[in-house]
Amino acid sequence: MYQTIHENVEMAGVYTQAKFVPKKFKWKNRVYLVQEITLVAEVKDGNVKKRFFSLLSSGEVYRLIFDRENEKWWLEEKWVD
């Protein structure tokens, strides 16, 4: 099941064919390398556009959100057994 985190994180990535591709994020002073992107979804929360990413890092799954209005990244959830 997913554990709610909802904490601000720093994200680094590259633009490829006009799309942002996450490569690593920093959470609690630790850097997590993105091994695989398993889902990308565009969502509208009221008037705010958000982009959701499910990422695989070191064998664990994380859900991150990019708030396009405020240009901030959030670690929303982490998969726990």
C-alpha positions as CSV (number, residue, x, y, z in Angstrom):
1,M,0.0,0.0,0.0
2,Y,1.0,3.6,-0.4
3,Q,2.2,5.7,2.5
4,T,1.4,9.4,2.3
5,I,4.4,11.6,2.5
6,H,3.5,15.0,1.0
7,E,6.9,16.7,1.4
8,N,8.7,19.1,-0.8
9,V,11.6,17.7,-2.8
10,E,14.2,18.9,-5.2
11,M,14.1,17.4,-8.7
12,A,16.8,17.2,-11.4
13,G,16.2,16.1,-14.9
14,V,16.5,16.8,-18.6
15,Y,14.2,17.9,-21.4
16,T,13.9,15.3,-24.2
17,Q,11.6,16.1,-27.2
18,A,10.0,19.0,-25.3
19,K,9.1,16.8,-22.3
20,F,10.7,16.8,-18.9
21,V,12.3,13.5,-17.8
22,P,13.1,13.2,-14.1
23,K,16.6,11.8,-13.4
24,K,17.0,12.2,-9.6
25,F,15.4,13.8,-6.6
26,K,16.5,14.8,-3.2
27,W,14.5,14.0,-0.1
28,K,15.7,14.3,3.5
29,N,19.3,15.0,2.4
30,R,19.4,11.8,0.3
31,V,19.6,11.6,-3.5
32,Y,17.4,9.0,-5.2
33,L,18.3,8.1,-8.8
34,V,15.4,7.4,-11.1
35,Q,15.7,3.9,-12.6
36,E,12.4,3.9,-14.4
37,I,9.4,6.1,-14.9
38,T,6.3,3.9,-14.7
39,L,3.5,6.5,-15.1
40,V,3.1,10.1,-16.2
41,A,-0.3,11.8,-15.9
42,E,-1.6,15.3,-16.4
43,V,-4.2,16.4,-13.9
44,K,-6.2,19.6,-13.3
45,D,-6.9,20.3,-9.6
46,G,-9.3,23.2,-9.8
47,N,-7.4,25.7,-11.9
48,V,-4.0,24.3,-11.1
49,K,-2.3,22.0,-13.6
50,K,-0.3,19.2,-12.0
51,R,1.9,16.4,-13.5
52,F,2.0,13.1,-11.6
53,F,5.0,10.7,-12.0
54,S,5.4,7.2,-10.6
55,L,9.1,6.4,-10.4
56,L,11.2,3.4,-9.5
57,S,14.4,4.1,-7.5
58,S,16.5,1.5,-5.8
59,G,13.7,-1.0,-6.2
60,E,11.1,1.2,-4.5
61,V,8.2,3.0,-6.0
62,Y,7.5,6.7,-5.4
63,R,4.7,9.0,-6.6
64,L,5.8,12.6,-7.2
65,I,3.8,15.6,-8.2
66,F,4.9,18.7,-10.1
67,D,2.7,21.7,-9.3
68,R,2.9,23.7,-12.6
69,E,1.5,26.8,-11.1
70,N,4.0,27.1,-8.3
71,E,6.7,25.1,-10.0
72,K,7.3,23.0,-7.0
73,W,7.9,19.2,-6.6
74,W,6.2,17.1,-3.9
75,L,6.9,13.5,-2.9
76,E,3.3,12.5,-2.4
77,E,3.6,8.8,-1.7
78,K,5.9,5.9,-1.2
79,W,5.0,2.2,-1.6
80,V,5.5,0.2,1.6
81,D,4.8,-3.5,2.1
